[in-house]
């Protein structure tokens, strides 16, 4: 009995109380996330290459 009430309340909340984004809002949000992810990945890649070059330089000086 409690499970049935729970499922009914969940359904009612999802259908009536939750505000779902429109298709255009969803697309624009997805584009923002993709651009931000690409920029962050690029920054991390550049930092990684910089540290690699710095460590290679230090190791070459020691040997």
Gaussian input, Z-matrix of N, CA and C with variables (Angstrom, degrees):
# hf/3-21g

backbone

0 1
 N
 C     1     B1
 C     2     B2     1     A1
 N     3     B3     2     A2     1     D1
 C     4     B4     3     A3     2     D2
 C     5     B5     4     A4     3     D3
 N     6     B6     5     A5     4     D4
 C     7     B7     6     A6     5     D5
 C     8     B8     7     A7     6     D6
 N     9     B9     8     A8     7     D7
 C    10    B10     9     A9     8     D8
 C    11    B11    10    A10     9     D9
 N    12    B12    11    A11    10    D10
 C    13    B13    12    A12    11    D11
 C    14    B14    13    A13    12    D12
 N    15    B15    14    A14    13    D13
 C    16    B16    15    A15    14    D14
 C    17    B17    16    A16    15    D15
 N    18    B18    17    A17    16    D16
 C    19    B19    18    A18    17    D17
 C    20    B20    19    A19    18    D18
 N    21    B21    20    A20    19    D19
 C    22    B22    21    A21    20    D20
 C    23    B23    22    A22    21    D21
 N    24    B24    23    A23    22    D22
 C    25    B25    24    A24    23    D23
 C    26    B26    25    A25    24    D24
 N    27    B27    26    A26    25    D25
 C    28    B28    27    A27    26    D26
 C    29    B29    28    A28    27    D27
 N    30    B30    29    A29    28    D28
 C    31    B31    30    A30    29    D29
 C    32    B32    31    A31    30    D30
 N    33    B33    32    A32    31    D31
 C    34    B34    33    A33    32    D32
 C    35    B35    34    A34    33    D33
 N    36    B36    35    A35    34    D34
 C    37    B37    36    A36    35    D35
 C    38    B38    37    A37    36    D36
 N    39    B39    38    A38    37    D37
 C    40    B40    39    A39    38    D38
 C    41    B41    40    A40    39    D39
 N    42    B42    41    A41    40    D40
 C    43    B43    42    A42    41    D41
 C    44    B44    43    A43    42    D42
 N    45    B45    44    A44    43    D43
 C    46    B46    45    A45    44    D44
 C    47    B47    46    A46    45    D45
 N    48    B48    47    A47    46    D46
 C    49    B49    48    A48    47    D47
 C    50    B50    49    A49    48    D48
 N    51    B51    50    A50    49    D49
 C    52    B52    51    A51    50    D50
 C    53    B53    52    A52    51    D51
 N    54    B54    53    A53    52    D52
 C    55    B55    54    A54    53    D53
 C    56    B56    55    A55    54    D54
 N    57    B57    56    A56    55    D55
 C    58    B58    57    A57    56    D56
 C    59    B59    58    A58    57    D57
 N    60    B60    59    A59    58    D58
 C    61    B61    60    A60    59    D59
 C    62    B62    61    A61    60    D60
 N    63    B63    62    A62    61    D61
 C    64    B64    63    A63    62    D62
 C    65    B65    64    A64    63    D63
 N    66    B66    65    A65    64    D64
 C    67    B67    66    A66    65    D65
 C    68    B68    67    A67    66    D66
 N    69    B69    68    A68    67    D67
 C    70    B70    69    A69    68    D68
 C    71    B71    70    A70    69    D69
 N    72    B72    71    A71    70    D70
 C    73    B73    72    A72    71    D71
 C    74    B74    73    A73    72    D72
 N    75    B75    74    A74    73    D73
 C    76    B76    75    A75    74    D74
 C    77    B77    76    A76    75    D75
 N    78    B78    77    A77    76    D76
 C    79    B79    78    A78    77    D77
 C    80    B80    79    A79    78    D78
 N    81    B81    80    A80    79    D79
 C    82    B82    81    A81    80    D80
 C    83    B83    82    A82    81    D81
 N    84    B84    83    A83    82    D82
 C    85    B85    84    A84    83    D83
 C    86    B86    85    A85    84    D84
 N    87    B87    86    A86    85    D85
 C    88    B88    87    A87    86    D86
 C    89    B89    88    A88    87    D87
 N    90    B90    89    A89    88    D88
 C    91    B91    90    A90    89    D89
 C    92    B92    91    A91    90    D90
 N    93    B93    92    A92    91    D91
 C    94    B94    93    A93    92    D92
 C    95    B95    94    A94    93    D93
 N    96    B96    95    A95    94    D94
 C    97    B97    96    A96    95    D95
 C    98    B98    97    A97    96    D96
 N    99    B99    98    A98    97    D97
 C   100   B100    99    A99    98    D98
 C   101   B101   100   A100    99    D99
 N   102   B102   101   A101   100   D100
 C   103   B103   102   A102   101   D101
 C   104   B104   103   A103   102   D102
 N   105   B105   104   A104   103   D103
 C   106   B106   105   A105   104   D104
 C   107   B107   106   A106   105   D105
 N   108   B108   107   A107   106   D106
 C   109   B109   108   A108   107   D107
 C   110   B110   109   A109   108   D108
 N   111   B111   110   A110   109   D109
 C   112   B112   111   A111   110   D110
 C   113   B113   112   A112   111   D111
 N   114   B114   113   A113   112   D112
 C   115   B115   114   A114   113   D113
 C   116   B116   115   A115   114   D114
 N   117   B117   116   A116   115   D115
 C   118   B118   117   A117   116   D116
 C   119   B119   118   A118   117   D117
 N   120   B120   119   A119   118   D118
 C   121   B121   120   A120   119   D119
 C   122   B122   121   A121   120   D120
 N   123   B123   122   A122   121   D121
 C   124   B124   123   A123   122   D122
 C   125   B125   124   A124   123   D123
 N   126   B126   125   A125   124   D124
 C   127   B127   126   A126   125   D125
 C   128   B128   127   A127   126   D126
 N   129   B129   128   A128   127   D127
 C   130   B130   129   A129   128   D128
 C   131   B131   130   A130   129   D129
 N   132   B132   131   A131   130   D130
 C   133   B133   132   A132   131   D131
 C   134   B134   133   A133   132   D132
 N   135   B135   134   A134   133   D133
 C   136   B136   135   A135   134   D134
 C   137   B137   136   A136   135   D135
 N   138   B138   137   A137   136   D136
 C   139   B139   138   A138   137   D137
 C   140   B140   139   A139   138   D138
 N   141   B141   140   A140   139   D139
 C   142   B142   141   A141   140   D140
 C   143   B143   142   A142   141   D141
 N   144   B144   143   A143   142   D142
 C   145   B145   144   A144   143   D143
 C   146   B146   145   A145   144   D144
 N   147   B147   146   A146   145   D145
 C   148   B148   147   A147   146   D146
 C   149   B149   148   A148   147   D147
 N   150   B150   149   A149   148   D148
 C   151   B151   150   A150   149   D149
 C   152   B152   151   A151   150   D150
 N   153   B153   152   A152   151   D151
 C   154   B154   153   A153   152   D152
 C   155   B155   154   A154   153   D153
 N   156   B156   155   A155   154   D154
 C   157   B157   156   A156   155   D155
 C   158   B158   157   A157   156   D156
 N   159   B159   158   A158   157   D157
 C   160   B160   159   A159   158   D158
 C   161   B161   160   A160   159   D159
 N   162   B162   161   A161   160   D160
 C   163   B163   162   A162   161   D161
 C   164   B164   163   A163   162   D162
 N   165   B165   164   A164   163   D163
 C   166   B166   165   A165   164   D164
 C   167   B167   166   A166   165   D165
 N   168   B168   167   A167   166   D166
 C   169   B169   168   A168   167   D167
 C   170   B170   169   A169   168   D168
 N   171   B171   170   A170   169   D169
 C   172   B172   171   A171   170   D170
 C   173   B173   172   A172   171   D171
 N   174   B174   173   A173   172   D172
 C   175   B175   174   A174   173   D173
 C   176   B176   175   A175   174   D174
 N   177   B177   176   A176   175   D175
 C   178   B178   177   A177   176   D176
 C   179   B179   178   A178   177   D177
 N   180   B180   179   A179   178   D178
 C   181   B181   180   A180   179   D179
 C   182   B182   181   A181   180   D180
 N   183   B183   182   A182   181   D181
 C   184   B184   183   A183   182   D182
 C   185   B185   184   A184   183   D183
 N   186   B186   185   A185   184   D184
 C   187   B187   186   A186   185   D185
 C   188   B188   187   A187   186   D186

   B1=1.4586
   B2=1.5337
   B3=1.3372
   B4=1.4590
   B5=1.5274
   B6=1.3171
   B7=1.4597
   B8=1.5282
   B9=1.3144
   B10=1.4615
   B11=1.5303
   B12=1.3201
   B13=1.4694
   B14=1.5322
   B15=1.3172
   B16=1.4687
   B17=1.5297
   B18=1.3154
   B19=1.4679
   B20=1.5230
   B21=1.3108
   B22=1.4678
   B23=1.5224
   B24=1.3345
   B25=1.4630
   B26=1.5250
   B27=1.3190
   B28=1.4626
   B29=1.5309
   B30=1.3059
   B31=1.4691
   B32=1.5264
   B33=1.3227
   B34=1.4675
   B35=1.5329
   B36=1.3202
   B37=1.4612
   B38=1.5263
   B39=1.3231
   B40=1.4666
   B41=1.5182
   B42=1.3344
   B43=1.4579
   B44=1.5332
   B45=1.3215
   B46=1.4576
   B47=1.5248
   B48=1.3299
   B49=1.4623
   B50=1.5193
   B51=1.3133
   B52=1.4610
   B53=1.5141
   B54=1.3353
   B55=1.4705
   B56=1.5298
   B57=1.3071
   B58=1.4577
   B59=1.5191
   B60=1.3435
   B61=1.4778
   B62=1.5198
   B63=1.3099
   B64=1.4634
   B65=1.5356
   B66=1.3330
   B67=1.4717
   B68=1.5251
   B69=1.3381
   B70=1.4702
   B71=1.5291
   B72=1.3302
   B73=1.4716
   B74=1.5298
   B75=1.3191
   B76=1.4551
   B77=1.5246
   B78=1.3257
   B79=1.4603
   B80=1.5249
   B81=1.3305
   B82=1.4620
   B83=1.5320
   B84=1.3171
   B85=1.4648
   B86=1.5260
   B87=1.3167
   B88=1.4617
   B89=1.5194
   B90=1.3249
   B91=1.4667
   B92=1.5243
   B93=1.3269
   B94=1.4644
   B95=1.5218
   B96=1.3187
   B97=1.4731
   B98=1.5218
   B99=1.3366
   B100=1.4628
   B101=1.5300
   B102=1.3235
   B103=1.4683
   B104=1.5253
   B105=1.3353
   B106=1.4623
   B107=1.5291
   B108=1.3218
   B109=1.4671
   B110=1.5199
   B111=1.3285
   B112=1.4560
   B113=1.5255
   B114=1.3195
   B115=1.4693
   B116=1.5224
   B117=1.3293
   B118=1.4677
   B119=1.5224
   B120=1.3454
   B121=1.4686
   B122=1.5187
   B123=1.3216
   B124=1.4584
   B125=1.5305
   B126=1.3288
   B127=1.4671
   B128=1.5228
   B129=1.3206
   B130=1.4683
   B131=1.5256
   B132=1.3331
   B133=1.4587
   B134=1.5301
   B135=1.3373
   B136=1.4685
   B137=1.5278
   B138=1.3267
   B139=1.4608
   B140=1.5275
   B141=1.3232
   B142=1.4605
   B143=1.5282
   B144=1.3237
   B145=1.4649
   B146=1.5271
   B147=1.3246
   B148=1.4627
   B149=1.5261
   B150=1.3284
   B151=1.4634
   B152=1.5242
   B153=1.3361
   B154=1.4674
   B155=1.5234
   B156=1.3355
   B157=1.4635
   B158=1.5230
   B159=1.3125
   B160=1.4600
   B161=1.5353
   B162=1.3262
   B163=1.4658
   B164=1.5302
   B165=1.3261
   B166=1.4661
   B167=1.5197
   B168=1.3270
   B169=1.4624
   B170=1.5306
   B171=1.3142
   B172=1.4845
   B173=1.5148
   B174=1.3324
   B175=1.4687
   B176=1.5140
   B177=1.3469
   B178=1.4665
   B179=1.5189
   B180=1.3109
   B181=1.4750
   B182=1.5265
   B183=1.3345
   B184=1.4558
   B185=1.5263
   B186=1.3008
   B187=1.4814
   B188=1.4782
   A1=111.03
   A2=115.69
   A3=118.93
   A4=111.11
   A5=116.96
   A6=120.99
   A7=110.52
   A8=117.14
   A9=120.87
   A10=110.26
   A11=117.51
   A12=121.50
   A13=110.11
   A14=116.07
   A15=120.85
   A16=110.84
   A17=116.83
   A18=120.94
   A19=110.81
   A20=117.56
   A21=120.68
   A22=111.03
   A23=117.15
   A24=120.54
   A25=111.68
   A26=116.87
   A27=120.35
   A28=109.95
   A29=116.52
   A30=120.53
   A31=110.39
   A32=117.52
   A33=121.62
   A34=110.70
   A35=116.73
   A36=120.05
   A37=110.97
   A38=117.02
   A39=120.19
   A40=112.34
   A41=116.99
   A42=120.59
   A43=111.89
   A44=117.66
   A45=119.65
   A46=114.53
   A47=119.05
   A48=120.16
   A49=114.22
   A50=118.12
   A51=121.25
   A52=108.81
   A53=116.11
   A54=119.15
   A55=108.00
   A56=115.50
   A57=121.48
   A58=109.08
   A59=117.52
   A60=118.90
   A61=111.25
   A62=114.23
   A63=118.38
   A64=108.71
   A65=115.64
   A66=120.08
   A67=110.52
   A68=118.19
   A69=120.50
   A70=111.05
   A71=117.40
   A72=120.22
   A73=110.63
   A74=115.81
   A75=120.89
   A76=111.19
   A77=117.07
   A78=121.10
   A79=111.44
   A80=117.43
   A81=119.67
   A82=111.09
   A83=116.85
   A84=119.63
   A85=110.91
   A86=116.72
   A87=120.51
   A88=110.64
   A89=117.36
   A90=120.79
   A91=110.37
   A92=116.92
   A93=120.34
   A94=110.66
   A95=117.26
   A96=120.93
   A97=110.70
   A98=117.69
   A99=120.30
   A100=111.60
   A101=117.16
   A102=120.56
   A103=110.27
   A104=117.13
   A105=120.62
   A106=110.81
   A107=117.64
   A108=121.27
   A109=111.05
   A110=116.93
   A111=120.99
   A112=111.09
   A113=117.17
   A114=120.67
   A115=110.62
   A116=117.37
   A117=120.76
   A118=110.57
   A119=117.27
   A120=120.65
   A121=110.33
   A122=117.89
   A123=121.42
   A124=111.34
   A125=116.77
   A126=120.48
   A127=110.71
   A128=117.36
   A129=120.92
   A130=110.35
   A131=117.80
   A132=121.42
   A133=110.70
   A134=116.70
   A135=120.08
   A136=111.61
   A137=117.19
   A138=120.14
   A139=110.62
   A140=116.55
   A141=121.31
   A142=111.09
   A143=116.75
   A144=120.13
   A145=110.75
   A146=117.17
   A147=120.66
   A148=111.52
   A149=117.10
   A150=120.17
   A151=111.66
   A152=117.14
   A153=120.36
   A154=109.97
   A155=116.48
   A156=119.66
   A157=111.40
   A158=117.00
   A159=120.72
   A160=110.53
   A161=116.89
   A162=119.80
   A163=110.94
   A164=118.57
   A165=120.71
   A166=110.79
   A167=116.74
   A168=121.43
   A169=110.53
   A170=116.94
   A171=120.74
   A172=110.65
   A173=117.69
   A174=120.23
   A175=112.07
   A176=117.26
   A177=120.44
   A178=111.29
   A179=117.98
   A180=120.89
   A181=110.90
   A182=117.03
   A183=120.73
   A184=112.37
   A185=118.50
   A186=120.74
   A187=111.57
   D1=-44.84
   D2=179.49
   D3=-64.85
   D4=-35.85
   D5=179.91
   D6=-64.39
   D7=-40.80
   D8=179.51
   D9=-63.73
   D10=-44.81
   D11=178.58
   D12=-62.42
   D13=-42.46
   D14=179.40
   D15=-60.14
   D16=-47.11
   D17=-179.17
   D18=-64.20
   D19=-40.03
   D20=178.01
   D21=-63.79
   D22=-42.72
   D23=179.91
   D24=-67.50
   D25=-38.92
   D26=177.20
   D27=-63.09
   D28=-46.10
   D29=179.07
   D30=-60.22
   D31=-46.73
   D32=-179.76
   D33=-59.76
   D34=-41.65
   D35=-179.77
   D36=-66.46
   D37=-43.29
   D38=-179.25
   D39=-66.01
   D40=-36.34
   D41=-175.86
   D42=-84.82
   D43=-39.21
   D44=-170.81
   D45=-105.34
   D46=-31.65
   D47=-171.38
   D48=-101.87
   D49=-24.20
   D50=-178.42
   D51=-84.17
   D52=134.20
   D53=175.94
   D54=-97.94
   D55=112.45
   D56=-178.54
   D57=-87.78
   D58=142.34
   D59=178.54
   D60=-70.77
   D61=153.74
   D62=175.88
   D63=-74.42
   D64=168.05
   D65=-178.18
   D66=-61.88
   D67=-40.13
   D68=-179.64
   D69=-69.14
   D70=-37.76
   D71=176.22
   D72=-64.01
   D73=-40.58
   D74=179.17
   D75=-64.47
   D76=-42.63
   D77=178.48
   D78=-64.02
   D79=-44.55
   D80=-178.73
   D81=-66.93
   D82=-36.58
   D83=176.79
   D84=-66.44
   D85=-39.73
   D86=178.97
   D87=-64.48
   D88=-39.09
   D89=178.70
   D90=-65.22
   D91=-42.28
   D92=177.88
   D93=-60.77
   D94=-43.37
   D95=179.69
   D96=-64.46
   D97=-42.05
   D98=179.50
   D99=-64.24
   D100=-42.32
   D101=179.47
   D102=-65.52
   D103=-45.92
   D104=179.58
   D105=-62.33
   D106=-41.72
   D107=179.19
   D108=-63.17
   D109=-41.10
   D110=178.79
   D111=-64.49
   D112=-43.48
   D113=179.61
   D114=-64.00
   D115=-44.94
   D116=179.62
   D117=-63.09
   D118=-42.34
   D119=178.58
   D120=-62.83
   D121=-40.25
   D122=179.01
   D123=-64.83
   D124=-43.07
   D125=178.36
   D126=-62.43
   D127=-44.29
   D128=178.67
   D129=-63.67
   D130=-40.98
   D131=177.94
   D132=-60.99
   D133=-46.26
   D134=-179.86
   D135=-64.20
   D136=-39.83
   D137=177.01
   D138=-63.83
   D139=-42.53
   D140=179.52
   D141=-62.14
   D142=-44.49
   D143=178.66
   D144=-65.48
   D145=-39.01
   D146=177.95
   D147=-62.35
   D148=-47.02
   D149=178.35
   D150=-65.00
   D151=-37.15
   D152=178.23
   D153=-62.53
   D154=-47.35
   D155=179.66
   D156=-63.38
   D157=-39.38
   D158=179.17
   D159=-64.87
   D160=-43.82
   D161=179.88
   D162=-68.82
   D163=-37.89
   D164=175.18
   D165=-60.11
   D166=-42.64
   D167=178.92
   D168=-61.80
   D169=-45.10
   D170=-179.81
   D171=-64.80
   D172=-45.16
   D173=179.76
   D174=-64.16
   D175=-37.36
   D176=178.17
   D177=-67.55
   D178=-32.02
   D179=177.99
   D180=-69.48
   D181=-31.62
   D182=-177.48
   D183=-80.79
   D184=-19.67
   D185=-177.97
   D186=-112.96

